[in-house]
Amino acid sequence: MKAAHAHMKIDKHAFHALTNHVFVGMAKHNCGGRQEREEVYDILWSMHPDVMHGTNSQPGAAEKQAVSLWDRMGGEVTVRPLCNDLYVMHSSDPLTAGWFGPHVQGNKRTAEEVKENVFTFFSSGIGGPHKYGGKDMKAAHAHMKIDKHAFHALTNHVFVAMEKHKSGGPQEREEVYDILWSMQGDVMSGKGKSS
């Protein structure tokens, strides 16, 4: 794996998307269920260090830091519709719908309330002006017991939405990847953290 991928210099968000394709394919072709996706997740993640061996950080990242991630992602005109799309993706994707949406037991917010919470949370996390007033991530997700492959799909929705809305480029996706991955333990606190 190291030799085969060393020349590619694959970004973290791209590796994430590549592995998500496996889960999408498994769901599309009815290839196993949740347990099998969890096992495949562990196998794919075990290859992460070798596949990413040749990756270097993006050049020019230091210069971009002077402008907030919020501004580099397009501000409210871009981030609000992006966040609205996240809720739609979370609640309709077969890999994640079982944990999200008003129909799921334990979820107390309407779709509009969740969209607003996602937007203000995102704004708060990337230097935007809107402050999040909802529960912390651990409390908000504790009842969900989210599987590893589902968390993976959820975070991949962000990259898909960023691409759809032309919200930043590879550097911004890498920064968002790091932010999302830093929350994994809290979001998955009801299930237990994994790499």
NUVEX-181738 format. One record per residue (C-alpha): residue in three letters; residue number from 0; x, y, z. Coordinates in pm, whole numbers. Example, Ala and Ser with C-alpha at 12.3 -4.5 7.8 and 13.67 -1.06 7.14 Angstrom:
{resn=ala | resi=0 | u=1230 | v=-450 | w=780}
{resn=ser | resi=1 | u=1367 | v=-106 | w=714}
END
This chain:
{resn=met | resi=0 | u=0 | v=0 | w=0}
{resn=lys | resi=1 | u=280 | v=246 | w=83}
{resn=ala | resi=2 | u=456 | v=197 | w=-250}
{resn=ala | resi=3 | u=133 | v=192 | w=-451}
{resn=his | resi=4 | u=5 | v=521 | w=-305}
{resn=ala | resi=5 | u=320 | v=719 | w=-211}
{resn=his | resi=6 | u=319 | v=925 | w=-532}
{resn=met | resi=7 | u=-50 | v=1020 | w=-494}
{resn=lys | resi=8 | u=-26 | v=1248 | w=-190}
{resn=ile | resi=9 | u=-392 | v=1182 | w=-106}
{resn=asp | resi=10 | u=-565 | v=1445 | w=110}
{resn=lys | resi=11 | u=-737 | v=1329 | w=429}
{resn=his | resi=12 | u=-1079 | v=1432 | w=301}
{resn=ala | resi=13 | u=-1015 | v=1239 | w=-24}
{resn=phe | resi=14 | u=-921 | v=920 | w=165}
{resn=his | resi=15 | u=-1238 | v=974 | w=364}
{resn=ala | resi=16 | u=-1446 | v=1001 | w=46}
{resn=leu | resi=17 | u=-1278 | v=695 | w=-107}
{resn=thr | resi=18 | u=-1359 | v=478 | w=192}
{resn=asn | resi=19 | u=-1715 | v=614 | w=202}
{resn=his | resi=20 | u=-1762 | v=489 | w=-155}
{resn=val | resi=21 | u=-1723 | v=136 | w=-17}
{resn=phe | resi=22 | u=-2009 | v=185 | w=232}
{resn=val | resi=23 | u=-2230 | v=342 | w=-35}
{resn=gly | resi=24 | u=-2161 | v=46 | w=-264}
{resn=met | resi=25 | u=-2233 | v=-202 | w=13}
{resn=ala | resi=26 | u=-2569 | v=-36 | w=85}
{resn=lys | resi=27 | u=-2657 | v=-3 | w=-284}
{resn=his | resi=28 | u=-2589 | v=-370 | w=-354}
{resn=asn | resi=29 | u=-2733 | v=-500 | w=-25}
{resn=cys | resi=30 | u=-2391 | v=-638 | w=60}
{resn=gly | resi=31 | u=-2407 | v=-708 | w=431}
{resn=gly | resi=32 | u=-2558 | v=-491 | w=700}
{resn=arg | resi=33 | u=-2445 | v=-267 | w=982}
{resn=gln | resi=34 | u=-2211 | v=-526 | w=1137}
{resn=glu | resi=35 | u=-2040 | v=-597 | w=805}
{resn=arg | resi=36 | u=-1999 | v=-224 | w=737}
{resn=glu | resi=37 | u=-1840 | v=-186 | w=1080}
{resn=glu | resi=38 | u=-1597 | v=-470 | w=1003}
{resn=val | resi=39 | u=-1512 | v=-322 | w=663}
{resn=tyr | resi=40 | u=-1463 | v=18 | w=828}
{resn=asp | resi=41 | u=-1200 | v=-135 | w=1058}
{resn=ile | resi=42 | u=-1024 | v=-304 | w=766}
{resn=leu | resi=43 | u=-1017 | v=15 | w=557}
{resn=trp | resi=44 | u=-903 | v=227 | w=851}
{resn=ser | resi=45 | u=-620 | v=-16 | w=922}
{resn=met | resi=46 | u=-480 | v=71 | w=577}
{resn=his | resi=47 | u=-499 | v=448 | w=639}
{resn=pro | resi=48 | u=-133 | v=496 | w=746}
{resn=asp | resi=49 | u=3 | v=311 | w=445}
{resn=val | resi=50 | u=-228 | v=473 | w=188}
{resn=met | resi=51 | u=-155 | v=818 | w=331}
{resn=his | resi=52 | u=221 | v=758 | w=366}
{resn=gly | resi=53 | u=327 | v=1001 | w=90}
{resn=thr | resi=54 | u=90 | v=1283 | w=190}
{resn=asn | resi=55 | u=227 | v=1622 | w=282}
{resn=ser | resi=56 | u=37 | v=1922 | w=418}
{resn=gln | resi=57 | u=-102 | v=2166 | w=163}
{resn=pro | resi=58 | u=137 | v=2444 | w=59}
{resn=gly | resi=59 | u=20 | v=2795 | w=137}
{resn=ala | resi=60 | u=-189 | v=2695 | w=439}
{resn=ala | resi=61 | u=-15 | v=2945 | w=667}
{resn=glu | resi=62 | u=-98 | v=3242 | w=444}
{resn=lys | resi=63 | u=-466 | v=3145 | w=428}
{resn=gln | resi=64 | u=-502 | v=3138 | w=807}
{resn=ala | resi=65 | u=-530 | v=3519 | w=823}
{resn=val | resi=66 | u=-881 | v=3490 | w=673}
{resn=ser | resi=67 | u=-1136 | v=3292 | w=874}
{resn=leu | resi=68 | u=-1253 | v=2955 | w=749}
{resn=trp | resi=69 | u=-1606 | v=3103 | w=754}
{resn=asp | resi=70 | u=-1502 | v=3368 | w=502}
{resn=arg | resi=71 | u=-1298 | v=3128 | w=290}
{resn=met | resi=72 | u=-1601 | v=2897 | w=272}
{resn=gly | resi=73 | u=-1822 | v=3178 | w=141}
{resn=gly | resi=74 | u=-1989 | v=3316 | w=454}
{resn=glu | resi=75 | u=-2360 | v=3291 | w=527}
{resn=val | resi=76 | u=-2470 | v=3301 | w=163}
{resn=thr | resi=77 | u=-2290 | v=2968 | w=108}
{resn=val | resi=78 | u=-2271 | v=2808 | w=452}
{resn=arg | resi=79 | u=-2645 | v=2829 | w=539}
{resn=pro | resi=80 | u=-2766 | v=2636 | w=230}
{resn=leu | resi=81 | u=-2475 | v=2395 | w=272}
{resn=cys | resi=82 | u=-2591 | v=2320 | w=629}
{resn=asn | resi=83 | u=-2954 | v=2281 | w=519}
{resn=asp | resi=84 | u=-2835 | v=2022 | w=267}
{resn=leu | resi=85 | u=-2649 | v=1840 | w=544}
{resn=tyr | resi=86 | u=-2971 | v=1774 | w=731}
{resn=val | resi=87 | u=-3136 | v=1646 | w=414}
{resn=met | resi=88 | u=-2840 | v=1417 | w=343}
{resn=his | resi=89 | u=-2818 | v=1295 | w=704}
{resn=ser | resi=90 | u=-3188 | v=1210 | w=718}
{resn=ser | resi=91 | u=-3217 | v=1051 | w=371}
{resn=asp | resi=92 | u=-2891 | v=860 | w=318}
{resn=pro | resi=93 | u=-2955 | v=488 | w=390}
{resn=leu | resi=94 | u=-2622 | v=480 | w=579}
{resn=thr | resi=95 | u=-2731 | v=754 | w=825}
{resn=ala | resi=96 | u=-3111 | v=791 | w=812}
{resn=gly | resi=97 | u=-3156 | v=547 | w=1100}
{resn=trp | resi=98 | u=-2998 | v=801 | w=1335}
{resn=phe | resi=99 | u=-3133 | v=1131 | w=1201}
{resn=gly | resi=100 | u=-3465 | v=1293 | w=1127}
{resn=pro | resi=101 | u=-3781 | v=1362 | w=1321}
{resn=his | resi=102 | u=-3899 | v=1000 | w=1280}
{resn=val | resi=103 | u=-3610 | v=861 | w=1489}
{resn=gln | resi=104 | u=-3693 | v=777 | w=1850}
{resn=gly | resi=105 | u=-3516 | v=1012 | w=2089}
{resn=asn | resi=106 | u=-3477 | v=1296 | w=1838}
{resn=lys | resi=107 | u=-3676 | v=1588 | w=1978}
{resn=arg | resi=108 | u=-3615 | v=1869 | w=1726}
{resn=thr | resi=109 | u=-3806 | v=1952 | w=1410}
{resn=ala | resi=110 | u=-3619 | v=1953 | w=1080}
{resn=glu | resi=111 | u=-3604 | v=2334 | w=1085}
{resn=glu | resi=112 | u=-3468 | v=2339 | w=1442}
{resn=val | resi=113 | u=-3201 | v=2085 | w=1353}
{resn=lys | resi=114 | u=-3104 | v=2280 | w=1040}
{resn=glu | resi=115 | u=-3063 | v=2597 | w=1248}
{resn=asn | resi=116 | u=-2858 | v=2411 | w=1513}
{resn=val | resi=117 | u=-2634 | v=2261 | w=1242}
{resn=phe | resi=118 | u=-2587 | v=2606 | w=1087}
{resn=thr | resi=119 | u=-2506 | v=2788 | w=1413}
{resn=phe | resi=120 | u=-2279 | v=2505 | w=1527}
{resn=phe | resi=121 | u=-2093 | v=2513 | w=1197}
{resn=ser | resi=122 | u=-2068 | v=2892 | w=1213}
{resn=ser | resi=123 | u=-1927 | v=2880 | w=1566}
{resn=gly | resi=124 | u=-1671 | v=2619 | w=1465}
{resn=ile | resi=125 | u=-1533 | v=2797 | w=1158}
{resn=gly | resi=126 | u=-1514 | v=3156 | w=1279}
{resn=gly | resi=127 | u=-1860 | v=3276 | w=1174}
{resn=pro | resi=128 | u=-2076 | v=3532 | w=1356}
{resn=his | resi=129 | u=-2359 | v=3298 | w=1460}
{resn=lys | resi=130 | u=-2327 | v=3141 | w=1805}
{resn=tyr | resi=131 | u=-2449 | v=2791 | w=1878}
{resn=gly | resi=132 | u=-2690 | v=2762 | w=2172}
{resn=gly | resi=133 | u=-2778 | v=2392 | w=2158}
{resn=lys | resi=134 | u=-2656 | v=2096 | w=2360}
{resn=asp | resi=135 | u=-2291 | v=1995 | w=2353}
{resn=met | resi=136 | u=-2209 | v=1720 | w=2106}
{resn=lys | resi=137 | u=-2189 | v=1448 | w=2370}
{resn=ala | resi=138 | u=-2534 | v=1529 | w=2513}
{resn=ala | resi=139 | u=-2693 | v=1585 | w=2171}
{resn=his | resi=140 | u=-2582 | v=1248 | w=2033}
{resn=ala | resi=141 | u=-2560 | v=1020 | w=2340}
{resn=his | resi=142 | u=-2893 | v=847 | w=2271}
{resn=met | resi=143 | u=-2800 | v=773 | w=1909}
{resn=lys | resi=144 | u=-2523 | v=512 | w=1947}
{resn=ile | resi=145 | u=-2386 | v=602 | w=1603}
{resn=asp | resi=146 | u=-2188 | v=332 | w=1420}
{resn=lys | resi=147 | u=-1837 | v=411 | w=1290}
{resn=his | resi=148 | u=-1939 | v=373 | w=926}
{resn=ala | resi=149 | u=-2236 | v=607 | w=986}
{resn=phe | resi=150 | u=-2014 | v=875 | w=1143}
{resn=his | resi=151 | u=-1788 | v=833 | w=842}
{resn=ala | resi=152 | u=-2082 | v=884 | w=604}
{resn=leu | resi=153 | u=-2207 | v=1184 | w=804}
{resn=thr | resi=154 | u=-1873 | v=1360 | w=781}
{resn=asn | resi=155 | u=-1849 | v=1273 | w=412}
{resn=his | resi=156 | u=-2179 | v=1456 | w=359}
{resn=val | resi=157 | u=-1998 | v=1773 | w=462}
{resn=phe | resi=158 | u=-1737 | v=1730 | w=188}
{resn=val | resi=159 | u=-2007 | v=1650 | w=-69}
{resn=ala | resi=160 | u=-2198 | v=1965 | w=34}
{resn=met | resi=161 | u=-1880 | v=2175 | w=27}
{resn=glu | resi=162 | u=-1815 | v=2061 | w=-329}
{resn=lys | resi=163 | u=-2178 | v=2116 | w=-435}
{resn=his | resi=164 | u=-2183 | v=2470 | w=-295}
{resn=lys | resi=165 | u=-1828 | v=2552 | w=-411}
{resn=ser | resi=166 | u=-1746 | v=2625 | w=-49}
{resn=gly | resi=167 | u=-1368 | v=2643 | w=-32}
{resn=gly | resi=168 | u=-1114 | v=2412 | w=-189}
{resn=pro | resi=169 | u=-885 | v=2129 | w=-80}
{resn=gln | resi=170 | u=-727 | v=2330 | w=204}
{resn=glu | resi=171 | u=-1065 | v=2420 | w=351}
{resn=arg | resi=172 | u=-1183 | v=2059 | w=322}
{resn=glu | resi=173 | u=-870 | v=1948 | w=508}
{resn=glu | resi=174 | u=-938 | v=2200 | w=786}
{resn=val | resi=175 | u=-1302 | v=2093 | w=810}
{resn=tyr | resi=176 | u=-1189 | v=1729 | w=815}
{resn=asp | resi=177 | u=-971 | v=1801 | w=1118}
{resn=ile | resi=178 | u=-1255 | v=1983 | w=1296}
{resn=leu | resi=179 | u=-1504 | v=1704 | w=1230}
{resn=trp | resi=180 | u=-1261 | v=1432 | w=1330}
{resn=ser | resi=181 | u=-1186 | v=1614 | w=1656}
{resn=met | resi=182 | u=-1555 | v=1574 | w=1750}
{resn=gln | resi=183 | u=-1574 | v=1201 | w=1680}
{resn=gly | resi=184 | u=-1534 | v=1098 | w=2044}
{resn=asp | resi=185 | u=-1816 | v=1324 | w=2162}
{resn=val | resi=186 | u=-2055 | v=1242 | w=1877}
{resn=met | resi=187 | u=-1994 | v=871 | w=1927}
{resn=ser | resi=188 | u=-1989 | v=881 | w=2308}
{resn=gly | resi=189 | u=-2299 | v=662 | w=2324}
{resn=lys | resi=190 | u=-2122 | v=392 | w=2122}
{resn=gly | resi=191 | u=-1755 | v=434 | w=2208}
{resn=lys | resi=192 | u=-1478 | v=602 | w=2010}
{resn=ser | resi=193 | u=-1279 | v=440 | w=1735}
{resn=ser | resi=194 | u=-1013 | v=571 | w=1496}
END
